[in-house]
């Protein structure tokens, strides 16, 4: 059977933790930052776990992640 291909767009956006959970960076941090508060921008820096409703599909896109 041939190797499965990883979806490169997903590979750039999601990282797998040691326990197999998917992590992603939050959105809305790229531009128009003047009107956003410092607290809001600071919270957007943190990575968060992918919602379980989407995690199954994301793992299918990343066949070689843990």
PDB file of N, CA, C, O and CB in Angstrom:
ATOM      1  N   UNK A   1       0.836  -1.189   0.000  1.00  0.00           N
ATOM      2  CA  UNK A   1       0.000   0.000   0.000  1.00  0.00           C
ATOM      3  C   UNK A   1       0.883   1.256   0.000  1.00  0.00           C
ATOM      4  O   UNK A   1       1.873   1.301   0.731  1.00  0.00           O
ATOM      5  CB  UNK A   1      -0.953  -0.003   1.224  1.00  0.00           C
ATOM      6  N   UNK A   2       0.552   2.264  -0.794  1.00  0.00           N
ATOM      7  CA  UNK A   2       1.407   3.460  -0.852  1.00  0.00           C
ATOM      8  C   UNK A   2       1.320   4.270   0.439  1.00  0.00           C
ATOM      9  O   UNK A   2       0.393   4.128   1.236  1.00  0.00           O
ATOM     10  CB  UNK A   2       1.012   4.342  -2.047  1.00  0.00           C
ATOM     11  N   UNK A   3       2.320   5.118   0.607  1.00  0.00           N
ATOM     12  CA  UNK A   3       2.324   5.997   1.768  1.00  0.00           C
ATOM     13  C   UNK A   3       1.152   6.965   1.685  1.00  0.00           C
ATOM     14  O   UNK A   3       0.729   7.349   0.594  1.00  0.00           O
ATOM     15  CB  UNK A   3       3.657   6.766   1.869  1.00  0.00           C
ATOM     16  N   UNK A   4       0.631   7.356   2.839  1.00  0.00           N
ATOM     17  CA  UNK A   4      -0.437   8.356   2.864  1.00  0.00           C
ATOM     18  C   UNK A   4       0.207   9.741   2.893  1.00  0.00           C
ATOM     19  O   UNK A   4       1.245   9.939   3.523  1.00  0.00           O
ATOM     20  CB  UNK A   4      -1.388   8.148   4.100  1.00  0.00           C
ATOM     21  N   UNK A   5      -0.412  10.683   2.215  1.00  0.00           N
ATOM     22  CA  UNK A   5       0.132  12.037   2.186  1.00  0.00           C
ATOM     23  C   UNK A   5      -0.459  12.873   3.306  1.00  0.00           C
ATOM     24  O   UNK A   5      -1.651  12.805   3.606  1.00  0.00           O
ATOM     25  CB  UNK A   5      -0.137  12.700   0.833  1.00  0.00           C
ATOM     26  N   UNK A   6       0.418  13.668   3.918  1.00  0.00           N
ATOM     27  CA  UNK A   6      -0.012  14.632   4.926  1.00  0.00           C
ATOM     28  C   UNK A   6      -0.509  15.872   4.211  1.00  0.00           C
ATOM     29  O   UNK A   6       0.109  16.332   3.250  1.00  0.00           O
ATOM     30  CB  UNK A   6       1.142  14.979   5.918  1.00  0.00           C
ATOM     31  N   UNK A   7      -1.632  16.420   4.681  1.00  0.00           N
ATOM     32  CA  UNK A   7      -2.111  17.707   4.154  1.00  0.00           C
ATOM     33  C   UNK A   7      -1.196  18.787   4.710  1.00  0.00           C
ATOM     34  O   UNK A   7      -1.189  19.050   5.912  1.00  0.00           O
ATOM     35  CB  UNK A   7      -3.628  17.979   4.541  1.00  0.00           C
ATOM     36  N   UNK A   8      -0.427  19.408   3.826  1.00  0.00           N
ATOM     37  CA  UNK A   8       0.592  20.353   4.271  1.00  0.00           C
ATOM     38  C   UNK A   8       0.001  21.577   4.963  1.00  0.00           C
ATOM     39  O   UNK A   8       0.614  22.119   5.882  1.00  0.00           O
ATOM     40  CB  UNK A   8       1.427  20.792   3.096  1.00  0.00           C
ATOM     41  N   UNK A   9      -1.169  22.016   4.539  1.00  0.00           N
ATOM     42  CA  UNK A   9      -1.809  23.165   5.185  1.00  0.00           C
ATOM     43  C   UNK A   9      -2.105  22.852   6.646  1.00  0.00           C
ATOM     44  O   UNK A   9      -1.924  23.706   7.514  1.00  0.00           O
ATOM     45  CB  UNK A   9      -3.108  23.553   4.447  1.00  0.00           C
ATOM     46  N   UNK A  10      -2.558  21.637   6.917  1.00  0.00           N
ATOM     47  CA  UNK A  10      -2.850  21.237   8.302  1.00  0.00           C
ATOM     48  C   UNK A  10      -1.560  21.079   9.098  1.00  0.00           C
ATOM     49  O   UNK A  10      -1.514  21.425  10.278  1.00  0.00           O
ATOM     50  CB  UNK A  10      -3.654  19.919   8.330  1.00  0.00           C
ATOM     51  N   UNK A  11      -0.521  20.564   8.467  1.00  0.00           N
ATOM     52  CA  UNK A  11       0.751  20.351   9.161  1.00  0.00           C
ATOM     53  C   UNK A  11       1.352  21.674   9.629  1.00  0.00           C
ATOM     54  O   UNK A  11       2.012  21.723  10.667  1.00  0.00           O
ATOM     55  CB  UNK A  11       1.742  19.618   8.248  1.00  0.00           C
ATOM     56  N   UNK A  12       1.127  22.746   8.870  1.00  0.00           N
ATOM     57  CA  UNK A  12       1.652  24.054   9.252  1.00  0.00           C
ATOM     58  C   UNK A  12       0.843  24.687  10.377  1.00  0.00           C
ATOM     59  O   UNK A  12       1.359  25.532  11.109  1.00  0.00           O
ATOM     60  CB  UNK A  12       1.669  24.979   8.049  1.00  0.00           C
ATOM     61  N   UNK A  13      -0.402  24.293  10.522  1.00  0.00           N
ATOM     62  CA  UNK A  13      -1.290  24.949  11.483  1.00  0.00           C
ATOM     63  C   UNK A  13      -1.451  24.198  12.795  1.00  0.00           C
ATOM     64  O   UNK A  13      -1.789  24.810  13.808  1.00  0.00           O
ATOM     65  CB  UNK A  13      -2.629  25.141  10.869  1.00  0.00           C
ATOM     66  N   UNK A  14      -1.219  22.886  12.807  1.00  0.00           N
ATOM     67  CA  UNK A  14      -1.482  22.084  13.996  1.00  0.00           C
ATOM     68  C   UNK A  14      -0.235  21.327  14.418  1.00  0.00           C
ATOM     69  O   UNK A  14       0.509  20.819  13.579  1.00  0.00           O
ATOM     70  CB  UNK A  14      -2.634  21.110  13.745  1.00  0.00           C
ATOM     71  N   UNK A  15      -0.012  21.254  15.735  1.00  0.00           N
ATOM     72  CA  UNK A  15       1.085  20.477  16.300  1.00  0.00           C
ATOM     73  C   UNK A  15       0.490  19.447  17.246  1.00  0.00           C
ATOM     74  O   UNK A  15      -0.531  19.694  17.888  1.00  0.00           O
ATOM     75  CB  UNK A  15       2.119  21.393  17.038  1.00  0.00           C
ATOM     76  N   UNK A  16       1.130  18.300  17.325  1.00  0.00           N
ATOM     77  CA  UNK A  16       0.650  17.237  18.189  1.00  0.00           C
ATOM     78  C   UNK A  16       1.431  17.235  19.496  1.00  0.00           C
ATOM     79  O   UNK A  16       2.655  17.370  19.490  1.00  0.00           O
ATOM     80  CB  UNK A  16       0.764  15.876  17.488  1.00  0.00           C
ATOM     81  N   UNK A  17       0.734  17.082  20.614  1.00  0.00           N
ATOM     82  CA  UNK A  17       1.401  16.999  21.913  1.00  0.00           C
ATOM     83  C   UNK A  17       1.894  15.575  22.129  1.00  0.00           C
ATOM     84  O   UNK A  17       1.623  14.686  21.321  1.00  0.00           O
ATOM     85  CB  UNK A  17       0.445  17.432  23.064  1.00  0.00           C
ATOM     86  N   UNK A  18       2.605  15.368  23.203  1.00  0.00           N
ATOM     87  CA  UNK A  18       3.113  14.040  23.521  1.00  0.00           C
ATOM     88  C   UNK A  18       2.006  13.037  23.778  1.00  0.00           C
ATOM     89  O   UNK A  18       2.182  11.841  23.549  1.00  0.00           O
ATOM     90  CB  UNK A  18       4.011  14.109  24.717  1.00  0.00           C
ATOM     91  N   UNK A  19       0.862  13.519  24.252  1.00  0.00           N
ATOM     92  CA  UNK A  19      -0.253  12.618  24.546  1.00  0.00           C
ATOM     93  C   UNK A  19      -1.178  12.441  23.353  1.00  0.00           C
ATOM     94  O   UNK A  19      -2.167  11.713  23.444  1.00  0.00           O
ATOM     95  CB  UNK A  19      -1.043  13.135  25.729  1.00  0.00           C
ATOM     96  N   UNK A  20      -0.872  13.103  22.220  1.00  0.00           N
ATOM     97  CA  UNK A  20      -1.660  12.920  21.009  1.00  0.00           C
ATOM     98  C   UNK A  20      -2.738  13.962  20.777  1.00  0.00           C
ATOM     99  O   UNK A  20      -3.514  13.840  19.829  1.00  0.00           O
ATOM    100  CB  UNK A  20      -2.283  11.599  21.040  1.00  0.00           C
ATOM    101  N   UNK A  21      -2.807  14.988  21.623  1.00  0.00           N
ATOM    102  CA  UNK A  21      -3.786  16.041  21.404  1.00  0.00           C
ATOM    103  C   UNK A  21      -3.258  17.022  20.370  1.00  0.00           C
ATOM    104  O   UNK A  21      -2.047  17.197  20.233  1.00  0.00           O
ATOM    105  CB  UNK A  21      -4.117  16.766  22.722  1.00  0.00           C
ATOM    106  N   UNK A  22      -4.164  17.659  19.646  1.00  0.00           N
ATOM    107  CA  UNK A  22      -3.771  18.648  18.644  1.00  0.00           C
ATOM    108  C   UNK A  22      -3.859  20.044  19.228  1.00  0.00           C
ATOM    109  O   UNK A  22      -4.833  20.386  19.899  1.00  0.00           O
ATOM    110  CB  UNK A  22      -4.652  18.537  17.390  1.00  0.00           C
ATOM    111  N   UNK A  23      -2.833  20.853  18.970  1.00  0.00           N
ATOM    112  CA  UNK A  23      -2.802  22.231  19.438  1.00  0.00           C
ATOM    113  C   UNK A  23      -2.789  23.165  18.239  1.00  0.00           C
ATOM    114  O   UNK A  23      -2.225  22.841  17.193  1.00  0.00           O
ATOM    115  CB  UNK A  23      -1.573  22.482  20.345  1.00  0.00           C
ATOM    116  N   UNK A  24      -3.417  24.335  18.397  1.00  0.00           N
ATOM    117  CA  UNK A  24      -3.421  25.336  17.340  1.00  0.00           C
ATOM    118  C   UNK A  24      -3.241  26.707  17.959  1.00  0.00           C
ATOM    119  O   UNK A  24      -3.510  26.902  19.144  1.00  0.00           O
ATOM    120  CB  UNK A  24      -4.727  25.273  16.513  1.00  0.00           C
ATOM    121  N   UNK A  25      -2.790  27.648  17.163  1.00  0.00           N
ATOM    122  CA  UNK A  25      -2.692  29.027  17.622  1.00  0.00           C
ATOM    123  C   UNK A  25      -4.032  29.710  17.384  1.00  0.00           C
ATOM    124  O   UNK A  25      -4.781  29.334  16.482  1.00  0.00           O
ATOM    125  CB  UNK A  25      -1.538  29.785  16.896  1.00  0.00           C
ATOM    126  N   UNK A  26      -4.326  30.713  18.200  1.00  0.00           N
ATOM    127  CA  UNK A  26      -5.586  31.442  18.076  1.00  0.00           C
ATOM    128  C   UNK A  26      -5.539  32.387  16.884  1.00  0.00           C
ATOM    129  O   UNK A  26      -4.464  32.787  16.437  1.00  0.00           O
ATOM    130  CB  UNK A  26      -5.890  32.224  19.364  1.00  0.00           C
ATOM    131  N   UNK A  27      -6.701  32.735  16.381  1.00  0.00           N
ATOM    132  CA  UNK A  27      -6.827  33.637  15.240  1.00  0.00           C
ATOM    133  C   UNK A  27      -6.906  35.093  15.712  1.00  0.00           C
ATOM    134  O   UNK A  27      -6.892  35.364  16.913  1.00  0.00           O
ATOM    135  CB  UNK A  27      -8.072  33.275  14.403  1.00  0.00           C
ATOM    136  N   UNK A  28      -6.988  36.021  14.763  1.00  0.00           N
ATOM    137  CA  UNK A  28      -7.188  37.460  15.005  1.00  0.00           C
ATOM    138  C   UNK A  28      -5.980  38.138  15.631  1.00  0.00           C
ATOM    139  O   UNK A  28      -6.144  39.066  16.423  1.00  0.00           O
ATOM    140  CB  UNK A  28      -8.384  37.668  15.897  1.00  0.00           C
ATOM    141  N   UNK A  29      -4.772  37.700  15.298  1.00  0.00           N
ATOM    142  CA  UNK A  29      -3.570  38.298  15.872  1.00  0.00           C
ATOM    143  C   UNK A  29      -2.644  38.835  14.784  1.00  0.00           C
ATOM    144  O   UNK A  29      -1.486  39.139  15.072  1.00  0.00           O
ATOM    145  CB  UNK A  29      -2.828  37.273  16.733  1.00  0.00           C
ATOM    146  N   UNK A  30      -3.120  38.964  13.534  1.00  0.00           N
ATOM    147  CA  UNK A  30      -2.201  39.315  12.457  1.00  0.00           C
ATOM    148  C   UNK A  30      -2.219  40.800  12.081  1.00  0.00           C
ATOM    149  O   UNK A  30      -1.174  41.347  11.728  1.00  0.00           O
ATOM    150  CB  UNK A  30      -2.525  38.499  11.249  1.00  0.00           C
ATOM    151  N   UNK A  31      -3.358  41.453  12.147  1.00  0.00           N
ATOM    152  CA  UNK A  31      -3.401  42.873  11.789  1.00  0.00           C
ATOM    153  C   UNK A  31      -4.577  43.548  12.486  1.00  0.00           C
ATOM    154  O   UNK A  31      -5.375  42.894  13.157  1.00  0.00           O
ATOM    155  CB  UNK A  31      -3.507  43.052  10.254  1.00  0.00           C
ATOM    156  N   UNK A  32      -4.672  44.861  12.319  1.00  0.00           N
ATOM    157  CA  UNK A  32      -5.648  45.710  13.025  1.00  0.00           C
ATOM    158  C   UNK A  32      -5.519  45.479  14.538  1.00  0.00           C
ATOM    159  O   UNK A  32      -6.481  45.115  15.215  1.00  0.00           O
ATOM    160  CB  UNK A  32      -7.117  45.403  12.540  1.00  0.00           C
ATOM    161  N   UNK A  33      -4.307  45.702  15.040  1.00  0.00           N
ATOM    162  CA  UNK A  33      -4.038  45.427  16.448  1.00  0.00           C
ATOM    163  C   UNK A  33      -4.216  46.658  17.332  1.00  0.00           C
ATOM    164  O   UNK A  33      -4.198  46.537  18.557  1.00  0.00           O
ATOM    165  CB  UNK A  33      -2.636  44.890  16.605  1.00  0.00           C
ATOM    166  N   UNK A  34      -4.389  47.856  16.730  1.00  0.00           N
ATOM    167  CA  UNK A  34      -4.512  49.082  17.531  1.00  0.00           C
ATOM    168  C   UNK A  34      -5.735  49.058  18.426  1.00  0.00           C
ATOM    169  O   UNK A  34      -5.661  49.454  19.589  1.00  0.00           O
ATOM    170  CB  UNK A  34      -4.572  50.298  16.626  1.00  0.00           C
ATOM    171  N   UNK A  35      -6.859  48.597  17.899  1.00  0.00           N
ATOM    172  CA  UNK A  35      -8.101  48.654  18.679  1.00  0.00           C
ATOM    173  C   UNK A  35      -8.225  47.510  19.674  1.00  0.00           C
ATOM    174  O   UNK A  35      -9.119  47.528  20.520  1.00  0.00           O
ATOM    175  CB  UNK A  35      -9.293  48.641  17.752  1.00  0.00           C
ATOM    176  N   UNK A  36      -7.361  46.531  19.592  1.00  0.00           N
ATOM    177  CA  UNK A  36      -7.420  45.401  20.521  1.00  0.00           C
ATOM    178  C   UNK A  36      -6.615  45.743  21.772  1.00  0.00           C
ATOM    179  O   UNK A  36      -5.539  46.337  21.695  1.00  0.00           O
ATOM    180  CB  UNK A  36      -6.880  44.096  19.854  1.00  0.00           C
ATOM    181  N   UNK A  37      -7.156  45.356  22.919  1.00  0.00           N
ATOM    182  CA  UNK A  37      -6.479  45.673  24.173  1.00  0.00           C
ATOM    183  C   UNK A  37      -5.239  44.804  24.333  1.00  0.00           C
ATOM    184  O   UNK A  37      -5.109  43.754  23.702  1.00  0.00           O
ATOM    185  CB  UNK A  37      -7.430  45.481  25.370  1.00  0.00           C
ATOM    186  N   UNK A  38      -4.337  45.260  25.186  1.00  0.00           N
ATOM    187  CA  UNK A  38      -3.106  44.514  25.450  1.00  0.00           C
ATOM    188  C   UNK A  38      -3.429  43.141  26.027  1.00  0.00           C
ATOM    189  O   UNK A  38      -2.795  42.144  25.683  1.00  0.00           O
ATOM    190  CB  UNK A  38      -2.193  45.296  26.414  1.00  0.00           C
ATOM    191  N   UNK A  39      -4.425  43.107  26.909  1.00  0.00           N
ATOM    192  CA  UNK A  39      -4.822  41.834  27.526  1.00  0.00           C
ATOM    193  C   UNK A  39      -5.322  40.859  26.473  1.00  0.00           C
ATOM    194  O   UNK A  39      -4.989  39.675  26.501  1.00  0.00           O
ATOM    195  CB  UNK A  39      -5.908  42.061  28.590  1.00  0.00           C
ATOM    196  N   UNK A  40      -6.130  41.369  25.540  1.00  0.00           N
ATOM    197  CA  UNK A  40      -6.679  40.515  24.486  1.00  0.00           C
ATOM    198  C   UNK A  40      -5.567  39.973  23.593  1.00  0.00           C
ATOM    199  O   UNK A  40      -5.568  38.791  23.248  1.00  0.00           O
ATOM    200  CB  UNK A  40      -7.703  41.292  23.644  1.00  0.00           C
ATOM    201  N   UNK A  41      -4.623  40.827  23.219  1.00  0.00           N
ATOM    202  CA  UNK A  41      -3.514  40.405  22.367  1.00  0.00           C
ATOM    203  C   UNK A  41      -2.624  39.392  23.086  1.00  0.00           C
ATOM    204  O   UNK A  41      -2.115  38.455  22.471  1.00  0.00           O
ATOM    205  CB  UNK A  41      -2.684  41.619  21.930  1.00  0.00           C
ATOM    206  N   UNK A  42      -2.444  39.586  24.384  1.00  0.00           N
ATOM    207  CA  UNK A  42      -1.632  38.659  25.171  1.00  0.00           C
ATOM    208  C   UNK A  42      -2.284  37.277  25.220  1.00  0.00           C
ATOM    209  O   UNK A  42      -1.595  36.261  25.132  1.00  0.00           O
ATOM    210  CB  UNK A  42      -1.425  39.203  26.597  1.00  0.00           C
ATOM    211  N   UNK A  43      -3.613  37.237  25.360  1.00  0.00           N
ATOM    212  CA  UNK A  43      -4.320  35.959  25.389  1.00  0.00           C
ATOM    213  C   UNK A  43      -4.312  35.274  24.034  1.00  0.00           C
ATOM    214  O   UNK A  43      -4.399  34.048  23.964  1.00  0.00           O
ATOM    215  CB  UNK A  43      -5.748  36.162  25.848  1.00  0.00           C
ATOM    216  N   UNK A  44      -4.207  36.042  22.955  1.00  0.00           N
ATOM    217  CA  UNK A  44      -4.170  35.449  21.612  1.00  0.00           C
ATOM    218  C   UNK A  44      -2.838  34.772  21.318  1.00  0.00           C
ATOM    219  O   UNK A  44      -2.735  34.013  20.354  1.00  0.00           O
ATOM    220  CB  UNK A  44      -4.441  36.515  20.563  1.00  0.00           C
ATOM    221  N   UNK A  45      -1.815  35.033  22.132  1.00  0.00           N
ATOM    222  CA  UNK A  45      -0.509  34.408  21.921  1.00  0.00           C
ATOM    223  C   UNK A  45      -0.512  32.922  22.259  1.00  0.00           C
ATOM    224  O   UNK A  45       0.267  32.151  21.699  1.00  0.00           O
ATOM    225  CB  UNK A  45       0.539  35.114  22.750  1.00  0.00           C
ATOM    226  N   UNK A  46      -1.375  32.531  23.160  1.00  0.00           N
ATOM    227  CA  UNK A  46      -1.337  31.170  23.689  1.00  0.00           C
ATOM    228  C   UNK A  46      -1.913  30.161  22.710  1.00  0.00           C
ATOM    229  O   UNK A  46      -2.876  30.448  21.999  1.00  0.00           O
ATOM    230  CB  UNK A  46      -2.092  31.099  24.997  1.00  0.00           C
ATOM    231  N   UNK A  47      -1.321  28.996  22.681  1.00  0.00           N
ATOM    232  CA  UNK A  47      -1.872  27.896  21.878  1.00  0.00           C
ATOM    233  C   UNK A  47      -3.008  27.239  22.656  1.00  0.00           C
ATOM    234  O   UNK A  47      -2.987  27.193  23.886  1.00  0.00           O
ATOM    235  CB  UNK A  47      -0.764  26.846  21.517  1.00  0.00           C
ATOM    236  N   UNK A  48      -3.986  26.737  21.933  1.00  0.00           N
ATOM    237  CA  UNK A  48      -5.119  26.062  22.573  1.00  0.00           C
ATOM    238  C   UNK A  48      -5.328  24.706  21.919  1.00  0.00           C
ATOM    239  O   UNK A  48      -4.889  24.462  20.795  1.00  0.00           O
ATOM    240  CB  UNK A  48      -6.413  26.920  22.477  1.00  0.00           C
ATOM    241  N   UNK A  49      -6.002  23.840  22.641  1.00  0.00           N
ATOM    242  CA  UNK A  49      -6.300  22.511  22.115  1.00  0.00           C
ATOM    243  C   UNK A  49      -7.427  22.606  21.089  1.00  0.00           C
ATOM    244  O   UNK A  49      -8.370  23.377  21.264  1.00  0.00           O
ATOM    245  CB  UNK A  49      -6.684  21.538  23.259  1.00  0.00           C
ATOM    246  N   UNK A  50      -7.323  21.823  20.026  1.00  0.00           N
ATOM    247  CA  UNK A  50      -8.362  21.793  19.001  1.00  0.00           C
ATOM    248  C   UNK A  50      -9.624  21.184  19.603  1.00  0.00           C
ATOM    249  O   UNK A  50      -9.553  20.218  20.364  1.00  0.00           O
ATOM    250  CB  UNK A  50      -7.895  20.987  17.745  1.00  0.00           C
ATOM    251  N   UNK A  51     -10.773  21.751  19.260  1.00  0.00           N
ATOM    252  CA  UNK A  51     -12.045  21.264  19.779  1.00  0.00           C
ATOM    253  C   UNK A  51     -12.252  19.808  19.370  1.00  0.00           C
ATOM    254  O   UNK A  51     -11.934  19.439  18.239  1.00  0.00           O
ATOM    255  CB  UNK A  51     -13.213  22.141  19.275  1.00  0.00           C
ATOM    256  N   UNK A  52     -12.775  18.980  20.262  1.00  0.00           N
ATOM    257  CA  UNK A  52     -12.947  17.548  19.943  1.00  0.00           C
ATOM    258  C   UNK A  52     -13.819  17.290  18.717  1.00  0.00           C
ATOM    259  O   UNK A  52     -13.661  16.269  18.049  1.00  0.00           O
ATOM    260  CB  UNK A  52     -13.549  16.835  21.125  1.00  0.00           C
ATOM    261  N   UNK A  53     -14.742  18.214  18.415  1.00  0.00           N
ATOM    262  CA  UNK A  53     -15.595  18.018  17.247  1.00  0.00           C
ATOM    263  C   UNK A  53     -14.805  18.097  15.950  1.00  0.00           C
ATOM    264  O   UNK A  53     -15.194  17.497  14.948  1.00  0.00           O
ATOM    265  CB  UNK A  53     -16.708  19.046  17.234  1.00  0.00           C
ATOM    266  N   UNK A  54     -13.697  18.836  15.961  1.00  0.00           N
ATOM    267  CA  UNK A  54     -12.863  18.975  14.766  1.00  0.00           C
ATOM    268  C   UNK A  54     -11.633  18.087  14.804  1.00  0.00           C
ATOM    269  O   UNK A  54     -11.013  17.852  13.767  1.00  0.00           O
ATOM    270  CB  UNK A  54     -12.439  20.409  14.598  1.00  0.00           C
ATOM    271  N   UNK A  55     -11.271  17.593  15.965  1.00  0.00           N
ATOM    272  CA  UNK A  55     -10.005  16.879  16.122  1.00  0.00           C
ATOM    273  C   UNK A  55      -9.938  15.622  15.266  1.00  0.00           C
ATOM    274  O   UNK A  55      -8.879  15.299  14.729  1.00  0.00           O
ATOM    275  CB  UNK A  55      -9.792  16.517  17.574  1.00  0.00           C
ATOM    276  N   UNK A  56     -11.049  14.909  15.131  1.00  0.00           N
ATOM    277  CA  UNK A  56     -11.039  13.666  14.360  1.00  0.00           C
ATOM    278  C   UNK A  56     -10.677  13.927  12.905  1.00  0.00           C
ATOM    279  O   UNK A  56      -9.882  13.191  12.321  1.00  0.00           O
ATOM    280  CB  UNK A  56     -12.401  12.973  14.444  1.00  0.00           C
ATOM    281  N   UNK A  57     -11.253  14.965  12.320  1.00  0.00           N
ATOM    282  CA  UNK A  57     -10.952  15.303  10.930  1.00  0.00           C
ATOM    283  C   UNK A  57      -9.513  15.781  10.779  1.00  0.00           C
ATOM    284  O   UNK A  57      -8.854  15.453   9.793  1.00  0.00           O
ATOM    285  CB  UNK A  57     -11.917  16.376  10.421  1.00  0.00           C
ATOM    286  N   UNK A  58      -9.016  16.558  11.751  1.00  0.00           N
ATOM    287  CA  UNK A  58      -7.648  17.056  11.687  1.00  0.00           C
ATOM    288  C   UNK A  58      -6.650  15.908  11.776  1.00  0.00           C
ATOM    289  O   UNK A  58      -5.624  15.920  11.095  1.00  0.00           O
ATOM    290  CB  UNK A  58      -7.394  18.069  12.808  1.00  0.00           C
ATOM    291  N   UNK A  59      -6.944  14.918  12.612  1.00  0.00           N
ATOM    292  CA  UNK A  59      -6.039  13.764  12.725  1.00  0.00           C
ATOM    293  C   UNK A  59      -6.005  12.958  11.428  1.00  0.00           C
ATOM    294  O   UNK A  59      -4.983  12.358  11.093  1.00  0.00           O
ATOM    295  CB  UNK A  59      -6.470  12.859  13.892  1.00  0.00           C
ATOM    296  N   UNK A  60      -7.112  12.945  10.707  1.00  0.00           N
ATOM    297  CA  UNK A  60      -7.139  12.261   9.417  1.00  0.00           C
ATOM    298  C   UNK A  60      -6.262  12.998   8.402  1.00  0.00           C
ATOM    299  O   UNK A  60      -5.687  12.374   7.509  1.00  0.00           O
ATOM    300  CB  UNK A  60      -8.588  12.149   8.896  1.00  0.00           C
ATOM    301  N   UNK A  61      -6.160  14.303   8.535  1.00  0.00           N
ATOM    302  CA  UNK A  61      -5.311  15.094   7.643  1.00  0.00           C
ATOM    303  C   UNK A  61      -3.837  14.925   7.967  1.00  0.00           C
ATOM    304  O   UNK A  61      -2.975  15.157   7.119  1.00  0.00           O
ATOM    305  CB  UNK A  61      -5.688  16.562   7.725  1.00  0.00           C
ATOM    306  N   UNK A  62      -3.549  14.515   9.211  1.00  0.00           N
ATOM    307  CA  UNK A  62      -2.172  14.345   9.678  1.00  0.00           C
ATOM    308  C   UNK A  62      -1.941  12.881  10.051  1.00  0.00           C
ATOM    309  O   UNK A  62      -1.880  12.549  11.235  1.00  0.00           O
ATOM    310  CB  UNK A  62      -1.877  15.275  10.893  1.00  0.00           C
ATOM    311  N   UNK A  63      -1.811  12.002   9.052  1.00  0.00           N
ATOM    312  CA  UNK A  63      -1.770  10.569   9.339  1.00  0.00           C
ATOM    313  C   UNK A  63      -0.554  10.125  10.153  1.00  0.00           C
ATOM    314  O   UNK A  63      -0.606   9.086  10.811  1.00  0.00           O
ATOM    315  CB  UNK A  63      -1.798   9.811   8.057  1.00  0.00           C
ATOM    316  N   UNK A  64       0.523  10.881  10.121  1.00  0.00           N
ATOM    317  CA  UNK A  64       1.729  10.441  10.831  1.00  0.00           C
ATOM    318  C   UNK A  64       1.952  11.162  12.133  1.00  0.00           C
ATOM    319  O   UNK A  64       3.012  11.014  12.741  1.00  0.00           O
ATOM    320  CB  UNK A  64       2.926  10.625   9.967  1.00  0.00           C
ATOM    321  N   UNK A  65       0.977  11.947  12.586  1.00  0.00           N
ATOM    322  CA  UNK A  65       1.088  12.535  13.919  1.00  0.00           C
ATOM    323  C   UNK A  65       0.727  11.453  14.932  1.00  0.00           C
ATOM    324  O   UNK A  65       0.116  10.444  14.581  1.00  0.00           O
ATOM    325  CB  UNK A  65       0.159  13.801  14.075  1.00  0.00           C
ATOM    326  N   UNK A  66       1.103  11.666  16.167  1.00  0.00           N
ATOM    327  CA  UNK A  66       0.906  10.618  17.182  1.00  0.00           C
ATOM    328  C   UNK A  66      -0.549  10.312  17.418  1.00  0.00           C
ATOM    329  O   UNK A  66      -0.874   9.456  18.241  1.00  0.00           O
ATOM    330  CB  UNK A  66       1.545  11.022  18.485  1.00  0.00           C
TER     331      UNK A  66
END
